[in-house]
Amino acid sequence: MPRVLLVHYTTPPVVGGVERVLARHARLLAGEGFEAHVVTGRGGPVGRGVRLHRLPCIDSRNRRVLAVTRELEAGRVTPAFHGLVARIREDLRHELAGADICIVHNALVLHKNLALTAALHQLAPQGSTRFVAWCHDLAWTNPQYRPHLHAGAPWSLLRTAIPGVTYVAVSTDGRRELAALLGVPKAQIEIVPNGVDPAAFLRLTPTGRWLAAALRLWEQQVVLLLPVRITRRKQIEYALHVVAELVRRELAVRLLITGPPGAHTPGNRAYLDELRGVRHRLGLDDQVVFCADLPGPRGGRLRLSDRTMADLYLLADALILPSRREGFGLPLLEAALARLPAWTSDLPPLREVGGDAIHTFDLADPPAAVALRLIHTLMEERGYRLRRRVLASYTWEGIMRERIIPLLTRLVGAARP
């Protein structure tokens, strides 16, 4: 697999957005089989499978770098600057040996270590390594930074495109700004947004992570949660018919029915068999999941702990509870804490708990009408739309698979100009 170097002034545990992005890139590349190396001035290891190389003189807060930076801010380019450039250039040349791609985060467009910028301008056109300039922040377009910049080199390097280098912006507006700064067509600049790891952000348990991946919950448009044991009074078949209507409208749906058959009525196992039959007749074998039928992540029977149940509330878009009778309605309390909209049959105990904050329906209502109300209500909720937009376009795994790996593969396969 290709050897990829990722270069930045610092890495975690130094706190910063770019540091987090670089670390995530490195870990994902290593996970995809790339030989990932991080070259940094200051920081620690970023993850399993990623090799760390420290070059103190690329740290923006290195003592020698700070001394040169003070001279540059006064507009003076001294022998100390040229000496530092030579030192960094030779250190980097050693690291670049055998590298297929070198991804430089910010250092080609930001002034925090101009000796590093100059060294990269000298190295990028040489050798067989393909360079990528990942541009998060631009010194010349930020009013906060303009007082620190002067006419001529080396400051002009921050607005000079290097032939053969691939430039990456993290947004459409960033690409527009970068293209204007460098004087190149926007089409020459790639867009690769930043992302999020939803499982890590939500602090899912290992079982929760496994369920999200195995059931492809991140990819769905609607995930419904029915957290009940399988008993006839829960009227679970009604929820299956609601799902069938959502599928008929070409929505990607999952319905998660969490419980096993109720333990105290022998007929509940027969009811589960009936529900499996209804699922099959409706063509919902993929969309309707009986968690009691699932194996665990390591084989054996899946066991849903209280913590994993909390995961399912975080993974769902709505609670559905079509019970014929309820004594209280505990799932409403849990749904409330997870900020999950609740759709329930119109029962006094459920109205008592949920008040006017729940959506109710009569079991005599056609499932098609309930499905239509449910999806229209969700689509009017900006929080739901934002969540699904992020999950569709801004997960790190998706960005790596759809944008970063194709970009790097193309660069490795392209001839050096």
Secondary structure as the mmCIF struct_conf table of DSSP 4:
data_model
#
loop_
_struct_conf.conf_type_id
_struct_conf.id
_struct_conf.beg_label_comp_id
_struct_conf.beg_label_asym_id
_struct_conf.beg_label_seq_id
_struct_conf.end_label_comp_id
_struct_conf.end_label_asym_id
_struct_conf.end_label_seq_id
STRN STRN1 ARG A 3 THR A 10
TURN_TY1_P TURN_TY1_P1 PRO A 12 PRO A 13
BEND BEND1 VAL A 14 VAL A 14
HELX_RH_AL_P HELX_RH_AL_P1 GLY A 17 GLY A 31
TURN_TY1_P TURN_TY1_P2 GLU A 32 GLY A 33
STRN STRN2 GLU A 35 ARG A 42
BEND BEND2 GLY A 47 GLY A 47
TURN_TY1_P TURN_TY1_P3 ARG A 48 GLY A 49
STRN STRN3 VAL A 50 ARG A 54
HELX_RH_3T_P HELX_RH_3T_P1 PRO A 56 ILE A 58
BEND BEND3 ASP A 59 ASP A 59
TURN_TY1_P TURN_TY1_P4 SER A 60 ARG A 61
HELX_RH_AL_P HELX_RH_AL_P2 ARG A 63 GLU A 73
TURN_TY1_P TURN_TY1_P5 ALA A 74 GLY A 75
HELX_RH_AL_P HELX_RH_AL_P3 PRO A 79 LEU A 96
TURN_TY1_P TURN_TY1_P6 ALA A 97 GLY A 98
BEND BEND4 ASP A 100 ASP A 100
STRN STRN4 ILE A 101 HIS A 105
BEND BEND5 ASN A 106 ASN A 106
TURN_TY1_P TURN_TY1_P7 ALA A 107 VAL A 109
TURN_TY1_P TURN_TY1_P8 LYS A 112 ASN A 113
HELX_RH_AL_P HELX_RH_AL_P4 LEU A 114 LEU A 123
TURN_TY1_P TURN_TY1_P9 ALA A 124 PRO A 125
BEND BEND6 GLN A 126 SER A 128
HELX_LH_PP_P HELX_LH_PP_P1 THR A 129 THR A 129
STRN STRN5 ARG A 130 CYS A 135
BEND BEND7 HIS A 136 HIS A 136
BEND BEND8 ALA A 139 ALA A 139
TURN_TY1_P TURN_TY1_P10 TRP A 140 THR A 141
TURN_TY1_P TURN_TY1_P11 PRO A 143 TYR A 145
HELX_RH_3T_P HELX_RH_3T_P2 ARG A 146 HIS A 148
BEND BEND9 ALA A 151 GLY A 152
TURN_TY1_P TURN_TY1_P12 ALA A 153 PRO A 154
HELX_RH_3T_P HELX_RH_3T_P3 TRP A 155 ARG A 159
HELX_LH_PP_P HELX_LH_PP_P2 ALA A 161 ILE A 162
TURN_TY1_P TURN_TY1_P13 PRO A 163 GLY A 164
HELX_LH_PP_P HELX_LH_PP_P3 VAL A 165 VAL A 165
STRN STRN6 THR A 166 ALA A 169
BEND BEND10 VAL A 170 SER A 171
HELX_RH_AL_P HELX_RH_AL_P5 THR A 172 LEU A 182
TURN_TY1_P TURN_TY1_P14 GLY A 183 GLY A 183
HELX_RH_3T_P HELX_RH_3T_P4 LYS A 186 GLN A 188
STRN STRN7 ILE A 189 ILE A 191
STRN STRN8 VAL A 196 VAL A 196
HELX_RH_AL_P HELX_RH_AL_P6 PRO A 198 PHE A 201
TURN_TY1_P TURN_TY1_P15 LEU A 202 ARG A 203
HELX_RH_AL_P HELX_RH_AL_P7 PRO A 206 ALA A 214
TURN_TY1_P TURN_TY1_P16 LEU A 215 ARG A 216
HELX_RH_3T_P HELX_RH_3T_P5 LEU A 217 GLU A 219
BEND BEND11 GLN A 221 GLN A 221
STRN STRN9 VAL A 222 LEU A 226
STRN STRN10 ILE A 230 ILE A 230
HELX_RH_3T_P HELX_RH_3T_P6 ARG A 232 LYS A 234
HELX_RH_AL_P HELX_RH_AL_P8 ILE A 236 ARG A 248
TURN_TY1_P TURN_TY1_P17 ARG A 249 GLU A 250
STRN STRN11 VAL A 253 ILE A 257
STRN STRN12 PRO A 261 PRO A 261
TURN_TY1_P TURN_TY1_P18 ALA A 263 HIS A 264
TURN_TY1_P TURN_TY1_P19 PRO A 266 PRO A 266
HELX_RH_AL_P HELX_RH_AL_P9 GLY A 267 ARG A 281
TURN_TY1_P TURN_TY1_P20 LEU A 282 GLY A 283
TURN_TY1_P TURN_TY1_P21 ASP A 285 GLN A 287
STRN STRN13 VAL A 288 PHE A 290
HELX_RH_3T_P HELX_RH_3T_P7 CYS A 291 ASP A 293
HELX_LH_PP_P HELX_LH_PP_P4 LEU A 294 LEU A 294
STRN STRN14 PRO A 295 PRO A 295
HELX_LH_PP_P HELX_LH_PP_P5 GLY A 296 GLY A 296
TURN_TY1_P TURN_TY1_P22 PRO A 297 ARG A 298
BEND BEND12 GLY A 299 GLY A 300
STRN STRN15 ARG A 301 ARG A 301
HELX_RH_AL_P HELX_RH_AL_P10 ASP A 306 LEU A 315
BEND BEND13 ASP A 317 ASP A 317
STRN STRN16 ALA A 318 LEU A 321
BEND BEND14 ARG A 324 ARG A 324
BEND BEND15 GLY A 327 PHE A 328
HELX_RH_AL_P HELX_RH_AL_P11 LEU A 330 LEU A 337
TURN_TY1_P TURN_TY1_P23 ALA A 338 ARG A 339
STRN STRN17 ALA A 342 SER A 345
HELX_RH_AL_P HELX_RH_AL_P12 PRO A 348 GLY A 354
HELX_RH_3T_P HELX_RH_3T_P8 GLY A 355 ALA A 357
BEND BEND16 ILE A 358 ILE A 358
STRN STRN18 HIS A 359 PHE A 361
TURN_TY1_P TURN_TY1_P24 LEU A 363 ALA A 364
BEND BEND17 ASP A 365 ASP A 365
HELX_RH_AL_P HELX_RH_AL_P13 PRO A 367 GLU A 380
HELX_RH_AL_P HELX_RH_AL_P14 ARG A 382 SER A 393
STRN STRN19 THR A 395 THR A 395
HELX_RH_AL_P HELX_RH_AL_P15 TRP A 396 ILE A 399
HELX_RH_PI_P HELX_RH_PI_P1 MET A 400 ILE A 404
HELX_RH_AL_P HELX_RH_AL_P16 ILE A 405 GLY A 413
BEND BEND18 ALA A 414 ALA A 414
HELX_LH_PP_P HELX_LH_PP_P6 ALA A 415 ARG A 416
#
